[in-house]
Amino acid sequence: MELGDLWQALHLLFNSAQDYQVDSQLLEEIPGKETTKWAPFSKKELIGVIENCNNFSTPGLAKLS
């Protein structure tokens, strides 16, 4: 699947749902979770990690050795 196909699918899905009413009380029912603590990192480290990503990966937990 090409990136243009994905954007088209997202566009069509958004347009089909944009007139639906939303009950914001639904969000109040979602239980809260504890905030994750992050180790400090530099802008250079962040950019390096992003540059090493590819267009076919998804975010997730890193494997621990």
mmCIF file of the N, C-alpha and C atoms, coordinates in Angstrom:
data_MODEL
# 
_entry.id   MODEL 
# 
loop_
_atom_site.group_PDB 
_atom_site.id 
_atom_site.type_symbol 
_atom_site.label_atom_id 
_atom_site.label_alt_id 
_atom_site.label_comp_id 
_atom_site.label_asym_id 
_atom_site.label_entity_id 
_atom_site.label_seq_id 
_atom_site.pdbx_PDB_ins_code 
_atom_site.Cartn_x 
_atom_site.Cartn_y 
_atom_site.Cartn_z 
_atom_site.occupancy 
_atom_site.B_iso_or_equiv 
_atom_site.pdbx_formal_charge 
_atom_site.auth_seq_id 
_atom_site.auth_comp_id 
_atom_site.auth_asym_id 
_atom_site.auth_atom_id 
_atom_site.pdbx_PDB_model_num 
ATOM 1   N N  . MET A 1 1  ? 0.850   -1.177 0.000  1.00 0.00 ? 1  MET A N  1 
ATOM 2   C CA . MET A 1 1  ? 0.000   0.000  0.000  1.00 0.00 ? 1  MET A CA 1 
ATOM 3   C C  . MET A 1 1  ? 0.892   1.236  0.000  1.00 0.00 ? 1  MET A C  1 
ATOM 4   N N  . GLU A 1 2  ? 0.542   2.208  -0.767 1.00 0.00 ? 2  GLU A N  1 
ATOM 5   C CA . GLU A 1 2  ? 1.314   3.447  -0.884 1.00 0.00 ? 2  GLU A CA 1 
ATOM 6   C C  . GLU A 1 2  ? 0.837   4.465  0.152  1.00 0.00 ? 2  GLU A C  1 
ATOM 7   N N  . LEU A 1 3  ? 1.708   5.413  0.495  1.00 0.00 ? 3  LEU A N  1 
ATOM 8   C CA . LEU A 1 3  ? 1.372   6.443  1.470  1.00 0.00 ? 3  LEU A CA 1 
ATOM 9   C C  . LEU A 1 3  ? 0.141   7.239  1.026  1.00 0.00 ? 3  LEU A C  1 
ATOM 10  N N  . GLY A 1 4  ? 0.043   7.532  -0.254 1.00 0.00 ? 4  GLY A N  1 
ATOM 11  C CA . GLY A 1 4  ? -1.116  8.261  -0.776 1.00 0.00 ? 4  GLY A CA 1 
ATOM 12  C C  . GLY A 1 4  ? -2.420  7.507  -0.537 1.00 0.00 ? 4  GLY A C  1 
ATOM 13  N N  . ASP A 1 5  ? -2.368  6.180  -0.634 1.00 0.00 ? 5  ASP A N  1 
ATOM 14  C CA . ASP A 1 5  ? -3.553  5.354  -0.377 1.00 0.00 ? 5  ASP A CA 1 
ATOM 15  C C  . ASP A 1 5  ? -3.976  5.456  1.087  1.00 0.00 ? 5  ASP A C  1 
ATOM 16  N N  . LEU A 1 6  ? -2.977  5.481  1.982  1.00 0.00 ? 6  LEU A N  1 
ATOM 17  C CA . LEU A 1 6  ? -3.283  5.593  3.414  1.00 0.00 ? 6  LEU A CA 1 
ATOM 18  C C  . LEU A 1 6  ? -3.914  6.945  3.734  1.00 0.00 ? 6  LEU A C  1 
ATOM 19  N N  . TRP A 1 7  ? -3.361  8.015  3.152  1.00 0.00 ? 7  TRP A N  1 
ATOM 20  C CA . TRP A 1 7  ? -3.941  9.340  3.379  1.00 0.00 ? 7  TRP A CA 1 
ATOM 21  C C  . TRP A 1 7  ? -5.370  9.409  2.829  1.00 0.00 ? 7  TRP A C  1 
ATOM 22  N N  . GLN A 1 8  ? -5.608  8.814  1.698  1.00 0.00 ? 8  GLN A N  1 
ATOM 23  C CA . GLN A 1 8  ? -6.950  8.809  1.117  1.00 0.00 ? 8  GLN A CA 1 
ATOM 24  C C  . GLN A 1 8  ? -7.925  8.066  2.027  1.00 0.00 ? 8  GLN A C  1 
ATOM 25  N N  . ALA A 1 9  ? -7.493  6.930  2.578  1.00 0.00 ? 9  ALA A N  1 
ATOM 26  C CA . ALA A 1 9  ? -8.351  6.170  3.489  1.00 0.00 ? 9  ALA A CA 1 
ATOM 27  C C  . ALA A 1 9  ? -8.656  6.980  4.741  1.00 0.00 ? 9  ALA A C  1 
ATOM 28  N N  . LEU A 1 10 ? -7.634  7.648  5.295  1.00 0.00 ? 10 LEU A N  1 
ATOM 29  C CA . LEU A 1 10 ? -7.840  8.494  6.475  1.00 0.00 ? 10 LEU A CA 1 
ATOM 30  C C  . LEU A 1 10 ? -8.803  9.633  6.158  1.00 0.00 ? 10 LEU A C  1 
ATOM 31  N N  . HIS A 1 11 ? -8.630  10.258 5.019  1.00 0.00 ? 11 HIS A N  1 
ATOM 32  C CA . HIS A 1 11 ? -9.493  11.358 4.597  1.00 0.00 ? 11 HIS A CA 1 
ATOM 33  C C  . HIS A 1 11 ? -10.954 10.896 4.469  1.00 0.00 ? 11 HIS A C  1 
ATOM 34  N N  . LEU A 1 12 ? -11.164 9.759  3.840  1.00 0.00 ? 12 LEU A N  1 
ATOM 35  C CA . LEU A 1 12 ? -12.526 9.248  3.671  1.00 0.00 ? 12 LEU A CA 1 
ATOM 36  C C  . LEU A 1 12 ? -13.155 8.884  5.018  1.00 0.00 ? 12 LEU A C  1 
ATOM 37  N N  . LEU A 1 13 ? -12.372 8.289  5.901  1.00 0.00 ? 13 LEU A N  1 
ATOM 38  C CA . LEU A 1 13 ? -12.878 7.920  7.217  1.00 0.00 ? 13 LEU A CA 1 
ATOM 39  C C  . LEU A 1 13 ? -13.252 9.156  8.020  1.00 0.00 ? 13 LEU A C  1 
ATOM 40  N N  . PHE A 1 14 ? -12.391 10.167 8.002  1.00 0.00 ? 14 PHE A N  1 
ATOM 41  C CA . PHE A 1 14 ? -12.685 11.415 8.713  1.00 0.00 ? 14 PHE A CA 1 
ATOM 42  C C  . PHE A 1 14 ? -13.965 12.043 8.175  1.00 0.00 ? 14 PHE A C  1 
ATOM 43  N N  . ASN A 1 15 ? -14.071 12.150 6.859  1.00 0.00 ? 15 ASN A N  1 
ATOM 44  C CA . ASN A 1 15 ? -15.250 12.785 6.268  1.00 0.00 ? 15 ASN A CA 1 
ATOM 45  C C  . ASN A 1 15 ? -16.537 12.019 6.578  1.00 0.00 ? 15 ASN A C  1 
ATOM 46  N N  . SER A 1 16 ? -16.450 10.705 6.701  1.00 0.00 ? 16 SER A N  1 
ATOM 47  C CA . SER A 1 16 ? -17.664 9.940  6.990  1.00 0.00 ? 16 SER A CA 1 
ATOM 48  C C  . SER A 1 16 ? -18.083 10.075 8.452  1.00 0.00 ? 16 SER A C  1 
ATOM 49  N N  . ALA A 1 17 ? -17.156 10.486 9.335  1.00 0.00 ? 17 ALA A N  1 
ATOM 50  C CA . ALA A 1 17 ? -17.460 10.555 10.770 1.00 0.00 ? 17 ALA A CA 1 
ATOM 51  C C  . ALA A 1 17 ? -17.585 11.977 11.300 1.00 0.00 ? 17 ALA A C  1 
ATOM 52  N N  . GLN A 1 18 ? -17.283 12.983 10.510 1.00 0.00 ? 18 GLN A N  1 
ATOM 53  C CA . GLN A 1 18 ? -17.198 14.342 11.039 1.00 0.00 ? 18 GLN A CA 1 
ATOM 54  C C  . GLN A 1 18 ? -18.538 14.904 11.521 1.00 0.00 ? 18 GLN A C  1 
ATOM 55  N N  . ASP A 1 19 ? -19.663 14.412 11.055 1.00 0.00 ? 19 ASP A N  1 
ATOM 56  C CA . ASP A 1 19 ? -20.962 14.939 11.491 1.00 0.00 ? 19 ASP A CA 1 
ATOM 57  C C  . ASP A 1 19 ? -21.581 14.152 12.646 1.00 0.00 ? 19 ASP A C  1 
ATOM 58  N N  . TYR A 1 20 ? -20.878 13.146 13.158 1.00 0.00 ? 20 TYR A N  1 
ATOM 59  C CA . TYR A 1 20 ? -21.388 12.355 14.274 1.00 0.00 ? 20 TYR A CA 1 
ATOM 60  C C  . TYR A 1 20 ? -21.291 13.159 15.569 1.00 0.00 ? 20 TYR A C  1 
ATOM 61  N N  . GLN A 1 21 ? -22.292 12.998 16.421 1.00 0.00 ? 21 GLN A N  1 
ATOM 62  C CA . GLN A 1 21 ? -22.259 13.625 17.740 1.00 0.00 ? 21 GLN A CA 1 
ATOM 63  C C  . GLN A 1 21 ? -21.328 12.836 18.646 1.00 0.00 ? 21 GLN A C  1 
ATOM 64  N N  . VAL A 1 22 ? -20.612 13.534 19.512 1.00 0.00 ? 22 VAL A N  1 
ATOM 65  C CA . VAL A 1 22 ? -19.680 12.894 20.426 1.00 0.00 ? 22 VAL A CA 1 
ATOM 66  C C  . VAL A 1 22 ? -20.129 13.152 21.853 1.00 0.00 ? 22 VAL A C  1 
ATOM 67  N N  . ASP A 1 23 ? -20.204 12.096 22.654 1.00 0.00 ? 23 ASP A N  1 
ATOM 68  C CA . ASP A 1 23 ? -20.541 12.223 24.071 1.00 0.00 ? 23 ASP A CA 1 
ATOM 69  C C  . ASP A 1 23 ? -19.234 12.314 24.849 1.00 0.00 ? 23 ASP A C  1 
ATOM 70  N N  . SER A 1 24 ? -18.865 13.519 25.273 1.00 0.00 ? 24 SER A N  1 
ATOM 71  C CA . SER A 1 24 ? -17.584 13.712 25.949 1.00 0.00 ? 24 SER A CA 1 
ATOM 72  C C  . SER A 1 24 ? -17.543 13.069 27.329 1.00 0.00 ? 24 SER A C  1 
ATOM 73  N N  . GLN A 1 25 ? -18.690 12.696 27.901 1.00 0.00 ? 25 GLN A N  1 
ATOM 74  C CA . GLN A 1 25 ? -18.686 12.017 29.195 1.00 0.00 ? 25 GLN A CA 1 
ATOM 75  C C  . GLN A 1 25 ? -18.009 10.653 29.097 1.00 0.00 ? 25 GLN A C  1 
ATOM 76  N N  . LEU A 1 26 ? -17.946 10.096 27.922 1.00 0.00 ? 26 LEU A N  1 
ATOM 77  C CA . LEU A 1 26 ? -17.263 8.830  27.706 1.00 0.00 ? 26 LEU A CA 1 
ATOM 78  C C  . LEU A 1 26 ? -15.807 8.927  28.164 1.00 0.00 ? 26 LEU A C  1 
ATOM 79  N N  . LEU A 1 27 ? -15.184 10.076 27.942 1.00 0.00 ? 27 LEU A N  1 
ATOM 80  C CA . LEU A 1 27 ? -13.782 10.259 28.330 1.00 0.00 ? 27 LEU A CA 1 
ATOM 81  C C  . LEU A 1 27 ? -13.603 10.230 29.839 1.00 0.00 ? 27 LEU A C  1 
ATOM 82  N N  . GLU A 1 28 ? -14.605 10.630 30.589 1.00 0.00 ? 28 GLU A N  1 
ATOM 83  C CA . GLU A 1 28 ? -14.515 10.618 32.046 1.00 0.00 ? 28 GLU A CA 1 
ATOM 84  C C  . GLU A 1 28 ? -14.519 9.199  32.606 1.00 0.00 ? 28 GLU A C  1 
ATOM 85  N N  . GLU A 1 29 ? -14.981 8.240  31.829 1.00 0.00 ? 29 GLU A N  1 
ATOM 86  C CA . GLU A 1 29 ? -15.052 6.852  32.271 1.00 0.00 ? 29 GLU A CA 1 
ATOM 87  C C  . GLU A 1 29 ? -13.728 6.114  32.086 1.00 0.00 ? 29 GLU A C  1 
ATOM 88  N N  . ILE A 1 30 ? -12.789 6.710  31.356 1.00 0.00 ? 30 ILE A N  1 
ATOM 89  C CA . ILE A 1 30 ? -11.507 6.059  31.109 1.00 0.00 ? 30 ILE A CA 1 
ATOM 90  C C  . ILE A 1 30 ? -10.637 6.209  32.353 1.00 0.00 ? 30 ILE A C  1 
ATOM 91  N N  . PRO A 1 31 ? -10.184 5.092  32.926 1.00 0.00 ? 31 PRO A N  1 
ATOM 92  C CA . PRO A 1 31 ? -9.376  5.191  34.136 1.00 0.00 ? 31 PRO A CA 1 
ATOM 93  C C  . PRO A 1 31 ? -8.023  5.845  33.848 1.00 0.00 ? 31 PRO A C  1 
ATOM 94  N N  . GLY A 1 32 ? -7.544  6.617  34.810 1.00 0.00 ? 32 GLY A N  1 
ATOM 95  C CA . GLY A 1 32 ? -6.245  7.265  34.664 1.00 0.00 ? 32 GLY A CA 1 
ATOM 96  C C  . GLY A 1 32 ? -5.115  6.266  34.879 1.00 0.00 ? 32 GLY A C  1 
ATOM 97  N N  . LYS A 1 33 ? -3.968  6.569  34.339 1.00 0.00 ? 33 LYS A N  1 
ATOM 98  C CA . LYS A 1 33 ? -2.786  5.717  34.508 1.00 0.00 ? 33 LYS A CA 1 
ATOM 99  C C  . LYS A 1 33 ? -1.652  6.583  35.056 1.00 0.00 ? 33 LYS A C  1 
ATOM 100 N N  . GLU A 1 34 ? -0.759  5.926  35.768 1.00 0.00 ? 34 GLU A N  1 
ATOM 101 C CA . GLU A 1 34 ? 0.387   6.624  36.320 1.00 0.00 ? 34 GLU A CA 1 
ATOM 102 C C  . GLU A 1 34 ? 1.283   7.123  35.181 1.00 0.00 ? 34 GLU A C  1 
ATOM 103 N N  . THR A 1 35 ? 1.842   8.300  35.354 1.00 0.00 ? 35 THR A N  1 
ATOM 104 C CA . THR A 1 35 ? 2.720   8.878  34.358 1.00 0.00 ? 35 THR A CA 1 
ATOM 105 C C  . THR A 1 35 ? 4.053   8.134  34.338 1.00 0.00 ? 35 THR A C  1 
ATOM 106 N N  . THR A 1 36 ? 4.555   7.863  33.145 1.00 0.00 ? 36 THR A N  1 
ATOM 107 C CA . THR A 1 36 ? 5.839   7.185  32.984 1.00 0.00 ? 36 THR A CA 1 
ATOM 108 C C  . THR A 1 36 ? 6.969   8.195  33.165 1.00 0.00 ? 36 THR A C  1 
ATOM 109 N N  . LYS A 1 37 ? 7.979   7.819  33.909 1.00 0.00 ? 37 LYS A N  1 
ATOM 110 C CA . LYS A 1 37 ? 9.147   8.680  34.094 1.00 0.00 ? 37 LYS A CA 1 
ATOM 111 C C  . LYS A 1 37 ? 10.132  8.425  32.954 1.00 0.00 ? 37 LYS A C  1 
ATOM 112 N N  . TRP A 1 38 ? 10.650  9.484  32.350 1.00 0.00 ? 38 TRP A N  1 
ATOM 113 C CA . TRP A 1 38 ? 11.591  9.383  31.245 1.00 0.00 ? 38 TRP A CA 1 
ATOM 114 C C  . TRP A 1 38 ? 12.982  9.781  31.717 1.00 0.00 ? 38 TRP A C  1 
ATOM 115 N N  . ALA A 1 39 ? 13.984  9.077  31.253 1.00 0.00 ? 39 ALA A N  1 
ATOM 116 C CA . ALA A 1 39 ? 15.362  9.474  31.495 1.00 0.00 ? 39 ALA A CA 1 
ATOM 117 C C  . ALA A 1 39 ? 15.654  10.699 30.620 1.00 0.00 ? 39 ALA A C  1 
ATOM 118 N N  . PRO A 1 40 ? 16.459  11.627 31.100 1.00 0.00 ? 40 PRO A N  1 
ATOM 119 C CA . PRO A 1 40 ? 16.781  12.809 30.285 1.00 0.00 ? 40 PRO A CA 1 
ATOM 120 C C  . PRO A 1 40 ? 17.474  12.411 28.979 1.00 0.00 ? 40 PRO A C  1 
ATOM 121 N N  . PHE A 1 41 ? 17.207  13.145 27.914 1.00 0.00 ? 41 PHE A N  1 
ATOM 122 C CA . PHE A 1 41 ? 17.867  12.915 26.634 1.00 0.00 ? 41 PHE A CA 1 
ATOM 123 C C  . PHE A 1 41 ? 18.004  14.238 25.915 1.00 0.00 ? 41 PHE A C  1 
ATOM 124 N N  . SER A 1 42 ? 18.973  14.312 25.027 1.00 0.00 ? 42 SER A N  1 
ATOM 125 C CA . SER A 1 42 ? 19.246  15.558 24.310 1.00 0.00 ? 42 SER A CA 1 
ATOM 126 C C  . SER A 1 42 ? 18.475  15.605 22.989 1.00 0.00 ? 42 SER A C  1 
ATOM 127 N N  . LYS A 1 43 ? 18.402  16.790 22.443 1.00 0.00 ? 43 LYS A N  1 
ATOM 128 C CA . LYS A 1 43 ? 17.771  16.973 21.134 1.00 0.00 ? 43 LYS A CA 1 
ATOM 129 C C  . LYS A 1 43 ? 18.517  16.150 20.083 1.00 0.00 ? 43 LYS A C  1 
ATOM 130 N N  . LYS A 1 44 ? 19.854  16.103 20.187 1.00 0.00 ? 44 LYS A N  1 
ATOM 131 C CA . LYS A 1 44 ? 20.671  15.339 19.237 1.00 0.00 ? 44 LYS A CA 1 
ATOM 132 C C  . LYS A 1 44 ? 20.330  13.853 19.310 1.00 0.00 ? 44 LYS A C  1 
ATOM 133 N N  . GLU A 1 45 ? 20.149  13.325 20.534 1.00 0.00 ? 45 GLU A N  1 
ATOM 134 C CA . GLU A 1 45 ? 19.783  11.905 20.685 1.00 0.00 ? 45 GLU A CA 1 
ATOM 135 C C  . GLU A 1 45 ? 18.415  11.632 20.064 1.00 0.00 ? 45 GLU A C  1 
ATOM 136 N N  . LEU A 1 46 ? 17.455  12.532 20.295 1.00 0.00 ? 46 LEU A N  1 
ATOM 137 C CA . LEU A 1 46 ? 16.106  12.364 19.739 1.00 0.00 ? 46 LEU A CA 1 
ATOM 138 C C  . LEU A 1 46 ? 16.140  12.361 18.216 1.00 0.00 ? 46 LEU A C  1 
ATOM 139 N N  . ILE A 1 47 ? 16.851  13.307 17.645 1.00 0.00 ? 47 ILE A N  1 
ATOM 140 C CA . ILE A 1 47 ? 16.943  13.383 16.182 1.00 0.00 ? 47 ILE A CA 1 
ATOM 141 C C  . ILE A 1 47 ? 17.606  12.129 15.622 1.00 0.00 ? 47 ILE A C  1 
ATOM 142 N N  . GLY A 1 48 ? 18.650  11.634 16.304 1.00 0.00 ? 48 GLY A N  1 
ATOM 143 C CA . GLY A 1 48 ? 19.323  10.416 15.855 1.00 0.00 ? 48 GLY A CA 1 
ATOM 144 C C  . GLY A 1 48 ? 18.392  9.220  15.844 1.00 0.00 ? 48 GLY A C  1 
ATOM 145 N N  . VAL A 1 49 ? 17.573  9.094  16.867 1.00 0.00 ? 49 VAL A N  1 
ATOM 146 C CA . VAL A 1 49 ? 16.630  7.975  16.931 1.00 0.00 ? 49 VAL A CA 1 
ATOM 147 C C  . VAL A 1 49 ? 15.587  8.092  15.823 1.00 0.00 ? 49 VAL A C  1 
ATOM 148 N N  . ILE A 1 50 ? 15.075  9.296  15.618 1.00 0.00 ? 50 ILE A N  1 
ATOM 149 C CA . ILE A 1 50 ? 14.065  9.501  14.574 1.00 0.00 ? 50 ILE A CA 1 
ATOM 150 C C  . ILE A 1 50 ? 14.648  9.200  13.194 1.00 0.00 ? 50 ILE A C  1 
ATOM 151 N N  . GLU A 1 51 ? 15.872  9.630  12.955 1.00 0.00 ? 51 GLU A N  1 
ATOM 152 C CA . GLU A 1 51 ? 16.504  9.379  11.654 1.00 0.00 ? 51 GLU A CA 1 
ATOM 153 C C  . GLU A 1 51 ? 16.721  7.889  11.395 1.00 0.00 ? 51 GLU A C  1 
ATOM 154 N N  . ASN A 1 52 ? 16.855  7.105  12.451 1.00 0.00 ? 52 ASN A N  1 
ATOM 155 C CA . ASN A 1 52 ? 17.054  5.661  12.284 1.00 0.00 ? 52 ASN A CA 1 
ATOM 156 C C  . ASN A 1 52 ? 15.750  4.885  12.129 1.00 0.00 ? 52 ASN A C  1 
ATOM 157 N N  . CYS A 1 53 ? 14.618  5.555  12.244 1.00 0.00 ? 53 CYS A N  1 
ATOM 158 C CA . CYS A 1 53 ? 13.321  4.891  12.057 1.00 0.00 ? 53 CYS A CA 1 
ATOM 159 C C  . CYS A 1 53 ? 13.055  4.732  10.564 1.00 0.00 ? 53 CYS A C  1 
ATOM 160 N N  . ASN A 1 54 ? 12.193  3.795  10.236 1.00 0.00 ? 54 ASN A N  1 
ATOM 161 C CA . ASN A 1 54 ? 11.792  3.668  8.841  1.00 0.00 ? 54 ASN A CA 1 
ATOM 162 C C  . ASN A 1 54 ? 10.288  3.892  8.729  1.00 0.00 ? 54 ASN A C  1 
ATOM 163 N N  . ASN A 1 55 ? 9.809   4.001  7.520  1.00 0.00 ? 55 ASN A N  1 
ATOM 164 C CA . ASN A 1 55 ? 8.386   4.289  7.293  1.00 0.00 ? 55 ASN A CA 1 
ATOM 165 C C  . ASN A 1 55 ? 7.480   3.086  7.547  1.00 0.00 ? 55 ASN A C  1 
ATOM 166 N N  . PHE A 1 56 ? 8.060   1.940  7.850  1.00 0.00 ? 56 PHE A N  1 
ATOM 167 C CA . PHE A 1 56 ? 7.257   0.737  8.009  1.00 0.00 ? 56 PHE A CA 1 
ATOM 168 C C  . PHE A 1 56 ? 7.241   0.239  9.448  1.00 0.00 ? 56 PHE A C  1 
ATOM 169 N N  . SER A 1 57 ? 7.729   1.061  10.391 1.00 0.00 ? 57 SER A N  1 
ATOM 170 C CA . SER A 1 57 ? 7.745   0.632  11.795 1.00 0.00 ? 57 SER A CA 1 
ATOM 171 C C  . SER A 1 57 ? 6.661   1.376  12.564 1.00 0.00 ? 57 SER A C  1 
ATOM 172 N N  . THR A 1 58 ? 6.306   0.849  13.704 1.00 0.00 ? 58 THR A N  1 
ATOM 173 C CA . THR A 1 58 ? 5.329   1.482  14.569 1.00 0.00 ? 58 THR A CA 1 
ATOM 174 C C  . THR A 1 58 ? 5.940   1.686  15.942 1.00 0.00 ? 58 THR A C  1 
ATOM 175 N N  . PRO A 1 59 ? 5.479   2.695  16.677 1.00 0.00 ? 59 PRO A N  1 
ATOM 176 C CA . PRO A 1 59 ? 6.037   2.906  18.013 1.00 0.00 ? 59 PRO A CA 1 
ATOM 177 C C  . PRO A 1 59 ? 5.619   1.796  18.955 1.00 0.00 ? 59 PRO A C  1 
ATOM 178 N N  . GLY A 1 60 ? 6.447   1.551  19.930 1.00 0.00 ? 60 GLY A N  1 
ATOM 179 C CA . GLY A 1 60 ? 6.145   0.521  20.914 1.00 0.00 ? 60 GLY A CA 1 
ATOM 180 C C  . GLY A 1 60 ? 7.262   0.424  21.931 1.00 0.00 ? 60 GLY A C  1 
ATOM 181 N N  . LEU A 1 61 ? 7.140   -0.504 22.813 1.00 0.00 ? 61 LEU A N  1 
ATOM 182 C CA . LEU A 1 61 ? 8.149   -0.681 23.830 1.00 0.00 ? 61 LEU A CA 1 
ATOM 183 C C  . LEU A 1 61 ? 9.406   -1.291 23.227 1.00 0.00 ? 61 LEU A C  1 
ATOM 184 N N  . ALA A 1 62 ? 10.543  -0.810 23.676 1.00 0.00 ? 62 ALA A N  1 
ATOM 185 C CA . ALA A 1 62 ? 11.823  -1.358 23.216 1.00 0.00 ? 62 ALA A CA 1 
ATOM 186 C C  . ALA A 1 62 ? 12.055  -2.705 23.881 1.00 0.00 ? 62 ALA A C  1 
ATOM 187 N N  . LYS A 1 63 ? 12.715  -3.601 23.171 1.00 0.00 ? 63 LYS A N  1 
ATOM 188 C CA . LYS A 1 63 ? 13.047  -4.904 23.757 1.00 0.00 ? 63 LYS A CA 1 
ATOM 189 C C  . LYS A 1 63 ? 14.175  -4.708 24.750 1.00 0.00 ? 63 LYS A C  1 
ATOM 190 N N  . LEU A 1 64 ? 14.034  -5.330 25.893 1.00 0.00 ? 64 LEU A N  1 
ATOM 191 C CA . LEU A 1 64 ? 15.077  -5.268 26.904 1.00 0.00 ? 64 LEU A CA 1 
ATOM 192 C C  . LEU A 1 64 ? 15.976  -6.479 26.754 1.00 0.00 ? 64 LEU A C  1 
ATOM 193 N N  . SER A 1 65 ? 17.281  -6.267 26.801 1.00 0.00 ? 65 SER A N  1 
ATOM 194 C CA . SER A 1 65 ? 18.236  -7.378 26.665 1.00 0.00 ? 65 SER A CA 1 
ATOM 195 C C  . SER A 1 65 ? 18.361  -8.119 27.967 1.00 0.00 ? 65 SER A C  1 
# 
